[in-house]
Amino acid sequence: MKTFGSVSTEMEIQSPAREAWALYGAVGLTVITVPKYLAAVDIVEGDGGEGSIAKLTPLSGSPYYEKFTKVDDKHMVKETEITQGAFLDLGFTLYRIRFENIPTGKHSCITRTTIEWEVKEEYVANSTRVSILPSINIANDIEAYLLANEKKLKHPK
């Protein structure tokens, strides 16, 4: 038997949805996340689009692999699933992260992050390790990056 769960958060970002999506949607997120949270991100299969597989190496701990199961540029939705390591080593059978960018105005959007998981019953205590906090930190980092680079992004040379 398995236990299912999910957690979600929404954060308003003071930047156009398409600019935020440029970071969330592709591997652009690595520009921000690698120095703070990860030692490395390597695309081991594909081009960073749907179906691609990335090897993520945390600053501490063992590498794990994620598959980009959905990359929808039109609706600004990206889903990844861990395929090896990390939560799967803790009895989880599914660990999925979904990022959605929802325009709310010309210069703002909401970034919704949802984590969905399944865990084997005998490992249900490990569900307490699931945290939305890293997604909140990343959304804050993306907003700070976009605001700091606003002129450069709107007026490329």
N, CA, C and O atoms as a GROMACS GRO file, in nm:
protein
  628
    1MET      N    1   0.083  -0.117   0.000
    1MET     CA    2   0.000   0.000   0.000
    1MET      C    3   0.088   0.124   0.000
    1MET      O    4   0.198   0.124   0.055
    2LYS      N    5   0.039   0.231  -0.063
    2LYS     CA    6   0.114   0.355  -0.073
    2LYS      C    7   0.035   0.470  -0.013
    2LYS      O    8  -0.088   0.467  -0.008
    3THR      N    9   0.108   0.570   0.033
    3THR     CA   10   0.048   0.693   0.082
    3THR      C   11   0.080   0.802  -0.019
    3THR      O   12   0.192   0.811  -0.068
    4PHE      N   13  -0.020   0.885  -0.049
    4PHE     CA   14  -0.005   0.993  -0.144
    4PHE      C   15  -0.008   1.126  -0.070
    4PHE      O   16  -0.070   1.138   0.035
    5GLY      N   17   0.059   1.224  -0.127
    5GLY     CA   18   0.054   1.356  -0.067
    5GLY      C   19   0.089   1.462  -0.167
    5GLY      O   20   0.144   1.435  -0.274
    6SER      N   21   0.057   1.586  -0.132
    6SER     CA   22   0.096   1.699  -0.214
    6SER      C   23   0.103   1.824  -0.127
    6SER      O   24   0.039   1.833  -0.022
    7VAL      N   25   0.182   1.917  -0.172
    7VAL     CA   26   0.196   2.046  -0.108
    7VAL      C   27   0.216   2.148  -0.219
    7VAL      O   28   0.278   2.118  -0.321
    8SER      N   29   0.163   2.268  -0.198
    8SER     CA   30   0.168   2.368  -0.303
    8SER      C   31   0.188   2.506  -0.242
    8SER      O   32   0.152   2.530  -0.127
    9THR      N   33   0.245   2.595  -0.320
    9THR     CA   34   0.260   2.734  -0.279
    9THR      C   35   0.246   2.824  -0.401
    9THR      O   36   0.276   2.783  -0.513
   10GLU      N   37   0.200   2.944  -0.377
   10GLU     CA   38   0.192   3.045  -0.482
   10GLU      C   39   0.265   3.168  -0.434
   10GLU      O   40   0.250   3.211  -0.320
   11MET      N   41   0.344   3.225  -0.523
   11MET     CA   42   0.417   3.347  -0.490
   11MET      C   43   0.402   3.445  -0.605
   11MET      O   44   0.412   3.409  -0.722
   12GLU      N   45   0.377   3.570  -0.569
   12GLU     CA   46   0.369   3.674  -0.672
   12GLU      C   47   0.510   3.723  -0.701
   12GLU      O   48   0.589   3.751  -0.611
   13ILE      N   49   0.539   3.733  -0.828
   13ILE     CA   50   0.669   3.781  -0.874
   13ILE      C   51   0.647   3.909  -0.952
   13ILE      O   52   0.562   3.914  -1.041
   14GLN      N   53   0.723   4.011  -0.921
   14GLN     CA   54   0.709   4.141  -0.988
   14GLN      C   55   0.794   4.142  -1.114
   14GLN      O   56   0.894   4.215  -1.124
   15SER      N   57   0.753   4.061  -1.208
   15SER     CA   58   0.819   4.052  -1.338
   15SER      C   59   0.720   3.987  -1.433
   15SER      O   60   0.637   3.906  -1.391
   16PRO      N   61   0.727   4.020  -1.562
   16PRO     CA   62   0.637   3.956  -1.657
   16PRO      C   63   0.650   3.803  -1.654
   16PRO      O   64   0.760   3.750  -1.637
   17ALA      N   65   0.539   3.735  -1.672
   17ALA     CA   66   0.536   3.588  -1.667
   17ALA      C   67   0.634   3.525  -1.766
   17ALA      O   68   0.700   3.426  -1.733
   18ARG      N   69   0.645   3.581  -1.885
   18ARG     CA   70   0.735   3.523  -1.987
   18ARG      C   71   0.881   3.533  -1.946
   18ARG      O   72   0.960   3.444  -1.977
   19GLU      N   73   0.918   3.641  -1.877
   19GLU     CA   74   1.056   3.652  -1.831
   19GLU      C   75   1.086   3.551  -1.721
   19GLU      O   76   1.193   3.490  -1.719
   20ALA      N   77   0.992   3.532  -1.630
   20ALA     CA   78   1.010   3.430  -1.526
   20ALA      C   79   1.012   3.292  -1.588
   20ALA      O   80   1.090   3.206  -1.548
   21TRP      N   81   0.925   3.270  -1.687
   21TRP     CA   82   0.919   3.140  -1.754
   21TRP      C   83   1.050   3.108  -1.825
   21TRP      O   84   1.090   2.992  -1.832
   22ALA      N   85   1.117   3.209  -1.877
   22ALA     CA   86   1.245   3.186  -1.945
   22ALA      C   87   1.345   3.119  -1.851
   22ALA      O   88   1.434   3.047  -1.895
   23LEU      N   89   1.329   3.143  -1.722
   23LEU     CA   90   1.417   3.078  -1.624
   23LEU      C   91   1.361   2.943  -1.579
   23LEU      O   92   1.435   2.845  -1.574
   24TYR      N   93   1.233   2.938  -1.548
   24TYR     CA   94   1.172   2.812  -1.503
   24TYR      C   95   1.161   2.709  -1.615
   24TYR      O   96   1.184   2.590  -1.594
   25GLY      N   97   1.126   2.755  -1.734
   25GLY     CA   98   1.089   2.664  -1.841
   25GLY      C   99   1.200   2.581  -1.899
   25GLY      O  100   1.178   2.466  -1.936
   26ALA      N  101   1.317   2.636  -1.906
   26ALA     CA  102   1.428   2.563  -1.967
   26ALA      C  103   1.530   2.532  -1.858
   26ALA      O  104   1.495   2.517  -1.741
   27VAL      N  105   1.652   2.522  -1.898
   27VAL     CA  106   1.757   2.498  -1.800
   27VAL      C  107   1.811   2.630  -1.748
   27VAL      O  108   1.913   2.631  -1.679
   28GLY      N  109   1.746   2.742  -1.779
   28GLY     CA  110   1.786   2.873  -1.730
   28GLY      C  111   1.784   2.882  -1.579
   28GLY      O  112   1.855   2.964  -1.521
   29LEU      N  113   1.705   2.800  -1.515
   29LEU     CA  114   1.697   2.799  -1.370
   29LEU      C  115   1.833   2.766  -1.308
   29LEU      O  116   1.862   2.808  -1.196
   30THR      N  117   1.915   2.692  -1.381
   30THR     CA  118   2.045   2.654  -1.327
   30THR      C  119   2.137   2.775  -1.307
   30THR      O  120   2.227   2.770  -1.223
   31VAL      N  121   2.116   2.883  -1.382
   31VAL     CA  122   2.195   3.004  -1.364
   31VAL      C  123   2.184   3.054  -1.220
   31VAL      O  124   2.280   3.105  -1.163
   32ILE      N  125   2.066   3.038  -1.164
   32ILE     CA  126   2.039   3.088  -1.030
   32ILE      C  127   2.062   2.980  -0.925
   32ILE      O  128   2.120   3.008  -0.820
   33THR      N  129   2.017   2.857  -0.951
   33THR     CA  130   2.019   2.754  -0.848
   33THR      C  131   2.153   2.688  -0.827
   33THR      O  132   2.186   2.649  -0.715
   34VAL      N  133   2.233   2.673  -0.931
   34VAL     CA  134   2.357   2.597  -0.915
   34VAL      C  135   2.447   2.657  -0.809
   34VAL      O  136   2.490   2.584  -0.719
   35PRO      N  137   2.478   2.786  -0.812
   35PRO     CA  138   2.571   2.838  -0.712
   35PRO      C  139   2.519   2.829  -0.568
   35PRO      O  140   2.599   2.812  -0.475
   36LYS      N  141   2.389   2.840  -0.548
   36LYS     CA  142   2.334   2.843  -0.412
   36LYS      C  143   2.296   2.707  -0.356
   36LYS      O  144   2.310   2.683  -0.236
   37TYR      N  145   2.248   2.617  -0.442
   37TYR     CA  146   2.189   2.493  -0.393
   37TYR      C  147   2.253   2.366  -0.448
   37TYR      O  148   2.245   2.260  -0.386
   38LEU      N  149   2.316   2.377  -0.562
   38LEU     CA  150   2.368   2.258  -0.628
   38LEU      C  151   2.513   2.277  -0.669
   38LEU      O  152   2.555   2.387  -0.704
   39ALA      N  153   2.589   2.169  -0.664
   39ALA     CA  154   2.727   2.174  -0.713
   39ALA      C  155   2.728   2.169  -0.865
   39ALA      O  156   2.816   2.227  -0.928
   40ALA      N  157   2.630   2.097  -0.924
   40ALA     CA  158   2.626   2.085  -1.070
   40ALA      C  159   2.489   2.037  -1.117
   40ALA      O  160   2.418   1.967  -1.045
   41VAL      N  161   2.456   2.076  -1.238
   41VAL     CA  162   2.340   2.023  -1.310
   41VAL      C  163   2.388   1.988  -1.449
   41VAL      O  164   2.439   2.073  -1.522
   42ASP      N  165   2.373   1.863  -1.485
   42ASP     CA  166   2.416   1.817  -1.616
   42ASP      C  167   2.299   1.754  -1.689
   42ASP      O  168   2.234   1.664  -1.635
   43ILE      N  169   2.272   1.798  -1.811
   43ILE     CA  170   2.171   1.734  -1.894
   43ILE      C  171   2.239   1.611  -1.954
   43ILE      O  172   2.330   1.624  -2.035
   44VAL      N  173   2.194   1.493  -1.913
   44VAL     CA  174   2.258   1.369  -1.959
   44VAL      C  175   2.185   1.306  -2.076
   44VAL      O  176   2.236   1.217  -2.143
   45GLU      N  177   2.062   1.354  -2.100
   45GLU     CA  178   1.985   1.305  -2.215
   45GLU      C  179   1.891   1.416  -2.259
   45GLU      O  180   1.824   1.477  -2.176
   46GLY      N  181   1.885   1.441  -2.388
   46GLY     CA  182   1.796   1.542  -2.442
   46GLY      C  183   1.859   1.680  -2.448
   46GLY      O  184   1.980   1.695  -2.430
   47ASP      N  185   1.775   1.780  -2.474
   47ASP     CA  186   1.823   1.917  -2.494
   47ASP      C  187   1.771   2.015  -2.389
   47ASP      O  188   1.780   2.136  -2.407
   48GLY      N  189   1.716   1.962  -2.280
   48GLY     CA  190   1.658   2.046  -2.176
   48GLY      C  191   1.508   2.061  -2.190
   48GLY      O  192   1.443   2.122  -2.105
   49GLY      N  193   1.451   2.006  -2.296
   49GLY     CA  194   1.307   2.009  -2.316
   49GLY      C  195   1.242   1.885  -2.260
   49GLY      O  196   1.304   1.807  -2.188
   50GLU      N  197   1.115   1.866  -2.294
   50GLU     CA  198   1.038   1.751  -2.247
   50GLU      C  199   1.110   1.622  -2.283
   50GLU      O  200   1.157   1.604  -2.395
   51GLY      N  201   1.116   1.531  -2.185
   51GLY     CA  202   1.183   1.403  -2.204
   51GLY      C  203   1.330   1.404  -2.164
   51GLY      O  204   1.392   1.298  -2.153
   52SER      N  205   1.386   1.521  -2.142
   52SER     CA  206   1.527   1.530  -2.103
   52SER      C  207   1.548   1.475  -1.962
   52SER      O  208   1.457   1.475  -1.879
   53ILE      N  209   1.668   1.430  -1.938
   53ILE     CA  210   1.705   1.381  -1.806
   53ILE      C  211   1.825   1.462  -1.758
   53ILE      O  212   1.923   1.479  -1.829
   54ALA      N  213   1.813   1.512  -1.635
   54ALA     CA  214   1.919   1.592  -1.574
   54ALA      C  215   1.975   1.519  -1.453
   54ALA      O  216   1.901   1.457  -1.376
   55LYS      N  217   2.105   1.528  -1.438
   55LYS     CA  218   2.173   1.478  -1.318
   55LYS      C  219   2.200   1.600  -1.231
   55LYS      O  220   2.269   1.693  -1.272
   56LEU      N  221   2.145   1.600  -1.109
   56LEU     CA  222   2.162   1.710  -1.016
   56LEU      C  223   2.252   1.664  -0.903
   56LEU      O  224   2.227   1.561  -0.840
   57THR      N  225   2.356   1.741  -0.877
   57THR     CA  226   2.449   1.708  -0.770
   57THR      C  227   2.436   1.815  -0.662
   57THR      O  228   2.476   1.929  -0.683
   58PRO      N  229   2.381   1.778  -0.546
   58PRO     CA  230   2.368   1.875  -0.436
   58PRO      C  231   2.505   1.918  -0.385
   58PRO      O  232   2.606   1.852  -0.411
   59LEU      N  233   2.507   2.029  -0.312
   59LEU     CA  234   2.631   2.074  -0.251
   59LEU      C  235   2.683   1.970  -0.152
   59LEU      O  236   2.804   1.953  -0.137
   60SER      N  237   2.591   1.900  -0.086
   60SER     CA  238   2.629   1.788  -0.002
   60SER      C  239   2.530   1.675  -0.030
   60SER      O  240   2.411   1.700  -0.048
   61GLY      N  241   2.578   1.555  -0.034
   61GLY     CA  242   2.490   1.441  -0.062
   61GLY      C  243   2.519   1.383  -0.199
   61GLY      O  244   2.608   1.427  -0.271
   62SER      N  245   2.441   1.282  -0.232
   62SER     CA  246   2.461   1.208  -0.355
   62SER      C  247   2.382   1.267  -0.471
   62SER      O  248   2.276   1.326  -0.449
   63PRO      N  249   2.432   1.252  -0.593
   63PRO     CA  250   2.359   1.299  -0.710
   63PRO      C  251   2.228   1.224  -0.727
   63PRO      O  252   2.212   1.111  -0.680
   64TYR      N  253   2.134   1.289  -0.793
   64TYR     CA  254   2.008   1.225  -0.828
   64TYR      C  255   1.968   1.270  -0.968
   64TYR      O  256   2.026   1.364  -1.023
   65TYR      N  257   1.870   1.201  -1.024
   65TYR     CA  258   1.830   1.226  -1.162
   65TYR      C  259   1.683   1.268  -1.168
   65TYR      O  260   1.598   1.214  -1.097
   66GLU      N  261   1.655   1.365  -1.254
   66GLU     CA  262   1.518   1.411  -1.278
   66GLU      C  263   1.490   1.402  -1.428
   66GLU      O  264   1.576   1.427  -1.512
   67LYS      N  265   1.367   1.365  -1.457
   67LYS     CA  266   1.321   1.366  -1.596
   67LYS      C  267   1.222   1.479  -1.613
   67LYS      O  268   1.132   1.497  -1.530
   68PHE      N  269   1.236   1.557  -1.720
   68PHE     CA  270   1.142   1.664  -1.751
   68PHE      C  271   1.023   1.599  -1.821
   68PHE      O  272   1.028   1.574  -1.942
   69THR      N  273   0.918   1.573  -1.747
   69THR     CA  274   0.803   1.500  -1.802
   69THR      C  275   0.706   1.590  -1.877
   69THR      O  276   0.626   1.543  -1.958
   70LYS      N  277   0.714   1.721  -1.850
   70LYS     CA  278   0.628   1.815  -1.922
   70LYS      C  279   0.698   1.950  -1.928
   70LYS      O  280   0.742   2.002  -1.827
   71VAL      N  281   0.707   2.005  -2.048
   71VAL     CA  282   0.757   2.140  -2.068
   71VAL      C  283   0.663   2.204  -2.169
   71VAL      O  284   0.675   2.181  -2.289
   72ASP      N  285   0.570   2.283  -2.120
   72ASP     CA  286   0.465   2.345  -2.202
   72ASP      C  287   0.490   2.496  -2.206
   72ASP      O  288   0.449   2.570  -2.117
   73ASP      N  289   0.557   2.540  -2.312
   73ASP     CA  290   0.590   2.682  -2.325
   73ASP      C  291   0.467   2.769  -2.341
   73ASP      O  292   0.465   2.882  -2.293
   74LYS      N  293   0.365   2.719  -2.408
   74LYS     CA  294   0.244   2.798  -2.430
   74LYS      C  295   0.174   2.831  -2.299
   74LYS      O  296   0.136   2.946  -2.275
   75HIS      N  297   0.157   2.730  -2.213
   75HIS     CA  298   0.086   2.748  -2.086
   75HIS      C  299   0.181   2.772  -1.968
   75HIS      O  300   0.137   2.789  -1.854
   76MET      N  301   0.311   2.773  -1.996
   76MET     CA  302   0.414   2.799  -1.896
   76MET      C  303   0.404   2.702  -1.777
   76MET      O  304   0.393   2.744  -1.662
   77VAL      N  305   0.410   2.573  -1.809
   77VAL     CA  306   0.404   2.468  -1.709
   77VAL      C  307   0.521   2.372  -1.733
   77VAL      O  308   0.547   2.330  -1.845
   78LYS      N  309   0.592   2.340  -1.624
   78LYS     CA  310   0.701   2.243  -1.632
   78LYS      C  311   0.685   2.144  -1.518
   78LYS      O  312   0.659   2.182  -1.404
   79GLU      N  313   0.700   2.015  -1.550
   79GLU     CA  314   0.696   1.910  -1.449
   79GLU      C  315   0.823   1.828  -1.459
   79GLU      O  316   0.871   1.796  -1.568
   80THR      N  317   0.876   1.793  -1.342
   80THR     CA  318   0.990   1.702  -1.337
   80THR      C  319   0.958   1.592  -1.238
   80THR      O  320   0.881   1.610  -1.143
   81GLU      N  321   1.019   1.477  -1.261
   81GLU     CA  322   1.005   1.364  -1.168
   81GLU      C  323   1.142   1.309  -1.139
   81GLU      O  324   1.224   1.292  -1.230
   82ILE      N  325   1.167   1.280  -1.012
   82ILE     CA  326   1.292   1.215  -0.977
   82ILE      C  327   1.284   1.071  -1.027
   82ILE      O  328   1.187   1.000  -1.002
   83THR      N  329   1.389   1.029  -1.097
   83THR     CA  330   1.390   0.894  -1.153
   83THR      C  331   1.492   0.803  -1.085
   83THR      O  332   1.486   0.681  -1.098
   84GLN      N  333   1.587   0.865  -1.012
   84GLN     CA  334   1.689   0.785  -0.944
   84GLN      C  335   1.749   0.867  -0.831
   84GLN      O  336   1.780   0.985  -0.848
   85GLY      N  337   1.765   0.804  -0.715
   85GLY     CA  338   1.828   0.869  -0.601
   85GLY      C  339   1.732   0.956  -0.522
   85GLY      O  340   1.611   0.952  -0.542
   86ALA      N  341   1.789   1.036  -0.432
   86ALA     CA  342   1.715   1.132  -0.349
   86ALA      C  343   1.596   1.064  -0.280
   86ALA      O  344   1.614   0.966  -0.208
   87PHE      N  345   1.476   1.117  -0.301
   87PHE     CA  346   1.357   1.066  -0.234
   87PHE      C  347   1.327   0.920  -0.268
   87PHE      O  348   1.270   0.848  -0.186
   88LEU      N  349   1.365   0.877  -0.386
   88LEU     CA  350   1.339   0.737  -0.422
   88LEU      C  351   1.420   0.642  -0.333
   88LEU      O  352   1.379   0.528  -0.311
   89ASP      N  353   1.534   0.689  -0.283
   89ASP     CA  354   1.615   0.609  -0.190
   89ASP      C  355   1.553   0.604  -0.050
   89ASP      O  356   1.599   0.528   0.035
   90LEU      N  357   1.449   0.685  -0.026
   90LEU     CA  358   1.384   0.692   0.105
   90LEU      C  359   1.247   0.625   0.106
   90LEU      O  360   1.167   0.648   0.196
   91GLY      N  361   1.219   0.543   0.005
   91GLY     CA  362   1.093   0.470   0.001
   91GLY      C  363   0.984   0.536  -0.082
   91GLY      O  364   0.872   0.485  -0.088
   92PHE      N  365   1.014   0.648  -0.145
   92PHE     CA  366   0.916   0.712  -0.233
   92PHE      C  367   0.912   0.640  -0.367
   92PHE      O  368   1.015   0.595  -0.417
   93THR      N  369   0.795   0.629  -0.423
   93THR     CA  370   0.782   0.570  -0.556
   93THR      C  371   0.753   0.677  -0.661
   93THR      O  372   0.761   0.650  -0.780
   94LEU      N  373   0.719   0.798  -0.616
   94LEU     CA  374   0.697   0.912  -0.704
   94LEU      C  375   0.732   1.039  -0.629
   94LEU      O  376   0.694   1.057  -0.514
   95TYR      N  377   0.806   1.127  -0.697
   95TYR     CA  378   0.832   1.261  -0.644
   95TYR      C  379   0.832   1.354  -0.764
   95TYR      O  380   0.926   1.355  -0.845
   96ARG      N  381   0.726   1.433  -0.776
   96ARG     CA  382   0.704   1.519  -0.892
   96ARG      C  383   0.696   1.665  -0.847
   96ARG      O  384   0.632   1.696  -0.746
   97ILE      N  385   0.761   1.752  -0.922
   97ILE     CA  386   0.753   1.896  -0.897
   97ILE      C  387   0.694   1.963  -1.020
   97ILE      O  388   0.739   1.938  -1.132
   98ARG      N  389   0.594   2.048  -1.000
   98ARG     CA  390   0.531   2.122  -1.110
   98ARG      C  391   0.548   2.271  -1.084
   98ARG      O  392   0.516   2.320  -0.976
   99PHE      N  393   0.598   2.342  -1.184
   99PHE     CA  394   0.609   2.488  -1.182
   99PHE      C  395   0.511   2.543  -1.282
   99PHE      O  396   0.506   2.498  -1.396
  100GLU      N  397   0.432   2.642  -1.241
  100GLU     CA  398   0.338   2.708  -1.331
  100GLU      C  399   0.356   2.859  -1.316
  100GLU      O  400   0.360   2.910  -1.204
  101ASN      N  401   0.366   2.929  -1.427
  101ASN     CA  402   0.370   3.074  -1.425
  101ASN      C  403   0.237   3.126  -1.478
  101ASN      O  404   0.197   3.091  -1.589
  102ILE      N  405   0.170   3.208  -1.399
  102ILE     CA  406   0.036   3.257  -1.432
  102ILE      C  407   0.043   3.410  -1.440
  102ILE      O  408   0.065   3.475  -1.339
  103PRO      N  409   0.024   3.467  -1.560
  103PRO     CA  410   0.027   3.613  -1.571
  103PRO      C  411  -0.083   3.677  -1.487
  103PRO      O  412  -0.197   3.630  -1.485
  104THR      N  413  -0.047   3.785  -1.416
  104THR     CA  414  -0.146   3.859  -1.338
  104THR      C  415  -0.152   4.005  -1.380
  104THR      O  416  -0.240   4.079  -1.337
  105GLY      N  417  -0.060   4.045  -1.462
  105GLY     CA  418  -0.053   4.182  -1.511
  105GLY      C  419   0.062   4.192  -1.608
  105GLY      O  420   0.132   4.095  -1.635
  106LYS      N  421   0.081   4.312  -1.661
  106LYS     CA  422   0.188   4.332  -1.759
  106LYS      C  423   0.326   4.306  -1.699
  106LYS      O  424   0.416   4.255  -1.766
  107HIS      N  425   0.342   4.340  -1.571
  107HIS     CA  426   0.473   4.326  -1.507
  107HIS      C  427   0.468   4.240  -1.381
  107HIS      O  428   0.545   4.261  -1.288
  108SER      N  429   0.377   4.142  -1.380
  108SER     CA  430   0.370   4.054  -1.263
  108SER      C  431   0.311   3.919  -1.302
  108SER      O  432   0.244   3.904  -1.404
  109CYS      N  433   0.339   3.823  -1.218
  109CYS     CA  434   0.285   3.688  -1.238
  109CYS      C  435   0.283   3.616  -1.104
  109CYS      O  436   0.344   3.659  -1.007
  110ILE      N  437   0.213   3.507  -1.103
  110ILE     CA  438   0.216   3.417  -0.989
  110ILE      C  439   0.289   3.292  -1.032
  110ILE      O  440   0.262   3.235  -1.138
  111THR      N  441   0.381   3.250  -0.949
  111THR     CA  442   0.449   3.123  -0.971
  111THR      C  443   0.392   3.024  -0.871
  111THR      O  444   0.406   3.041  -0.750
  112ARG      N  445   0.329   2.922  -0.923
  112ARG     CA  446   0.272   2.816  -0.838
  112ARG      C  447   0.364   2.694  -0.848
  112ARG      O  448   0.398   2.649  -0.957
  113THR      N  449   0.403   2.644  -0.734
  113THR     CA  450   0.484   2.524  -0.728
  113THR      C  451   0.407   2.418  -0.651
  113THR      O  452   0.354   2.445  -0.543
  114THR      N  453   0.400   2.299  -0.708
  114THR     CA  454   0.331   2.188  -0.644
  114THR      C  455   0.424   2.068  -0.641
  114THR      O  456   0.488   2.034  -0.740
  115ILE      N  457   0.432   2.006  -0.525
  115ILE     CA  458   0.508   1.881  -0.511
  115ILE      C  459   0.406   1.771  -0.482
  115ILE      O  460   0.325   1.783  -0.391
  116GLU      N  461   0.413   1.665  -0.560
  116GLU     CA  462   0.326   1.548  -0.541
  116GLU      C  463   0.416   1.428  -0.517
  116GLU      O  464   0.521   1.414  -0.579
  117TRP      N  465   0.372   1.341  -0.426
  117TRP     CA  466   0.453   1.223  -0.398
  117TRP      C  467   0.367   1.104  -0.361
  117TRP      O  468   0.252   1.115  -0.320
  118GLU      N  469   0.430   0.989  -0.378
  118GLU     CA  470   0.377   0.861  -0.330
  118GLU      C  471   0.491   0.797  -0.252
  118GLU      O  472   0.607   0.802  -0.293
  119VAL      N  473   0.458   0.737  -0.139
  119VAL     CA  474   0.559   0.671  -0.058
  119VAL      C  475   0.504   0.537  -0.010
  119VAL      O  476   0.385   0.524   0.021
  120LYS      N  477   0.590   0.438  -0.006
  120LYS     CA  478   0.551   0.307   0.045
  120LYS      C  479   0.509   0.322   0.191
  120LYS      O  480   0.568   0.399   0.266
  121GLU      N  481   0.408   0.246   0.229
  121GLU     CA  482   0.350   0.258   0.363
  121GLU      C  483   0.455   0.246   0.474
  121GLU      O  484   0.450   0.319   0.573
  122GLU      N  485   0.550   0.155   0.457
  122GLU     CA  486   0.649   0.135   0.562
  122GLU      C  487   0.749   0.252   0.574
  122GLU      O  488   0.826   0.257   0.669
  123TYR      N  489   0.747   0.344   0.478
  123TYR     CA  490   0.836   0.460   0.480
  123TYR      C  491   0.758   0.591   0.496
  123TYR      O  492   0.813   0.698   0.472
  124VAL      N  493   0.632   0.582   0.535
  124VAL     CA  494   0.547   0.701   0.541
  124VAL      C  495   0.605   0.810   0.631
  124VAL      O  496   0.579   0.928   0.608
  125ALA      N  497   0.684   0.775   0.732
  125ALA     CA  498   0.745   0.876   0.819
  125ALA      C  499   0.839   0.968   0.740
  125ALA      O  500   0.862   1.082   0.780
  126ASN      N  501   0.892   0.919   0.629
  126ASN     CA  502   0.981   1.001   0.546
  126ASN      C  503   0.907   1.113   0.473
  126ASN      O  504   0.970   1.202   0.417
  127SER      N  505   0.776   1.110   0.474
  127SER     CA  506   0.698   1.217   0.411
  127SER      C  507   0.725   1.352   0.476
  127SER      O  508   0.707   1.457   0.414
  128THR      N  509   0.768   1.349   0.601
  128THR     CA  510   0.798   1.476   0.669
  128THR      C  511   0.921   1.546   0.608
  128THR      O  512   0.945   1.663   0.637
  129ARG      N  513   0.997   1.476   0.527
  129ARG     CA  514   1.114   1.535   0.461
  129ARG      C  515   1.075   1.621   0.340
  129ARG      O  516   1.156   1.699   0.292
  130VAL      N  517   0.952   1.605   0.293
  130VAL     CA  518   0.905   1.685   0.178
  130VAL      C  519   0.884   1.828   0.227
  130VAL      O  520   0.815   1.851   0.326
  131SER      N  521   0.945   1.923   0.157
  131SER     CA  522   0.934   2.062   0.197
  131SER      C  523   0.917   2.151   0.075
  131SER      O  524   0.986   2.134  -0.026
  132ILE      N  525   0.827   2.246   0.084
  132ILE     CA  526   0.806   2.343  -0.021
  132ILE      C  527   0.904   2.460  -0.008
  132ILE      O  528   0.915   2.542  -0.099
  133LEU      N  529   0.974   2.469   0.104
  133LEU     CA  530   1.065   2.580   0.131
  133LEU      C  531   1.169   2.602   0.020
  133LEU      O  532   1.191   2.717  -0.018
  134PRO      N  533   1.235   2.497  -0.033
  134PRO     CA  534   1.329   2.523  -0.143
  134PRO      C  535   1.262   2.592  -0.263
  134PRO      O  536   1.324   2.676  -0.327
  135SER      N  537   1.138   2.557  -0.292
  135SER     CA  538   1.068   2.621  -0.403
  135SER      C  539   1.038   2.767  -0.374
  135SER      O  540   1.043   2.851  -0.464
  136ILE      N  541   1.007   2.798  -0.250
  136ILE     CA  542   0.985   2.938  -0.210
  136ILE      C  543   1.116   3.016  -0.224
  136ILE      O  544   1.116   3.129  -0.274
  137ASN      N  545   1.225   2.957  -0.180
  137ASN     CA  546   1.355   3.023  -0.192
  137ASN      C  547   1.392   3.047  -0.338
  137ASN      O  548   1.443   3.153  -0.372
  138ILE      N  549   1.366   2.948  -0.423
  138ILE     CA  550   1.397   2.963  -0.565
  138ILE      C  551   1.312   3.073  -0.627
  138ILE      O  552   1.362   3.153  -0.706
  139ALA      N  553   1.183   3.078  -0.594
  139ALA     CA  554   1.096   3.184  -0.647
  139ALA      C  555   1.146   3.321  -0.603
  139ALA      O  556   1.148   3.415  -0.683
  140ASN      N  557   1.187   3.334  -0.479
  140ASN     CA  558   1.244   3.460  -0.431
  140ASN      C  559   1.372   3.494  -0.506
  140ASN      O  560   1.395   3.610  -0.541
  141ASP      N  561   1.455   3.394  -0.530
  141ASP     CA  562   1.580   3.415  -0.603
  141ASP      C  563   1.553   3.457  -0.747
  141ASP      O  564   1.622   3.543  -0.802
  142ILE      N  565   1.453   3.395  -0.809
  142ILE     CA  566   1.418   3.431  -0.946
  142ILE      C  567   1.371   3.575  -0.953
  142ILE      O  568   1.412   3.651  -1.041
  143GLU      N  569   1.284   3.613  -0.860
  143GLU     CA  570   1.236   3.751  -0.860
  143GLU      C  571   1.352   3.849  -0.841
  143GLU      O  572   1.361   3.949  -0.912
  144ALA      N  573   1.441   3.821  -0.748
  144ALA     CA  574   1.556   3.909  -0.725
  144ALA      C  575   1.644   3.918  -0.849
  144ALA      O  576   1.691   4.026  -0.885
  145TYR      N  577   1.665   3.805  -0.914
  145TYR     CA  578   1.746   3.803  -1.037
  145TYR      C  579   1.680   3.886  -1.147
  145TYR      O  580   1.746   3.966  -1.213
  146LEU      N  581   1.551   3.866  -1.166
  146LEU     CA  582   1.480   3.939  -1.272
  146LEU      C  583   1.478   4.089  -1.244
  146LEU      O  584   1.497   4.169  -1.336
  147LEU      N  585   1.456   4.127  -1.120
  147LEU     CA  586   1.456   4.270  -1.086
  147LEU      C  587   1.595   4.331  -1.102
  147LEU      O  588   1.608   4.444  -1.150
  148ALA      N  589   1.698   4.257  -1.063
  148ALA     CA  590   1.835   4.308  -1.075
  148ALA      C  591   1.879   4.320  -1.220
  148ALA      O  592   1.964   4.403  -1.253
  149ASN      N  593   1.822   4.238  -1.307
  149ASN     CA  594   1.860   4.237  -1.448
  149ASN      C  595   1.753   4.293  -1.539
  149ASN      O  596   1.756   4.270  -1.660
  150GLU      N  597   1.658   4.366  -1.483
  150GLU     CA  598   1.542   4.416  -1.556
  150GLU      C  599   1.579   4.494  -1.681
  150GLU      O  600   1.524   4.467  -1.788
  151LYS      N  601   1.669   4.588  -1.671
  151LYS     CA  602   1.706   4.669  -1.787
  151LYS      C  603   1.775   4.585  -1.893
  151LYS      O  604   1.749   4.601  -2.012
  152LYS      N  605   1.862   4.497  -1.851
  152LYS     CA  606   1.934   4.412  -1.945
  152LYS      C  607   1.837   4.319  -2.019
  152LYS      O  608   1.851   4.298  -2.140
  153LEU      N  609   1.739   4.264  -1.946
  153LEU     CA  610   1.643   4.172  -2.007
  153LEU      C  611   1.549   4.242  -2.104
  153LEU      O  612   1.509   4.183  -2.205
  154LYS      N  613   1.513   4.366  -2.075
  154LYS     CA  614   1.417   4.439  -2.161
  154LYS      C  615   1.486   4.509  -2.276
  154LYS      O  616   1.422   4.539  -2.378
  155HIS      N  617   1.614   4.535  -2.263
  155HIS     CA  618   1.685   4.609  -2.366
  155HIS      C  619   1.816   4.538  -2.400
  155HIS      O  620   1.924   4.590  -2.374
  156PRO      N  621   1.807   4.417  -2.459
  156PRO     CA  622   1.930   4.344  -2.492
  156PRO      C  623   2.009   4.419  -2.597
  156PRO      O  624   1.953   4.486  -2.684
  157LYS      N  625   2.141   4.406  -2.588
  157LYS     CA  626   2.228   4.474  -2.684
  157LYS      C  627   2.247   4.391  -2.808
  157LYS      O  628   2.317   4.432  -2.900
   0.00000   0.00000   0.00000
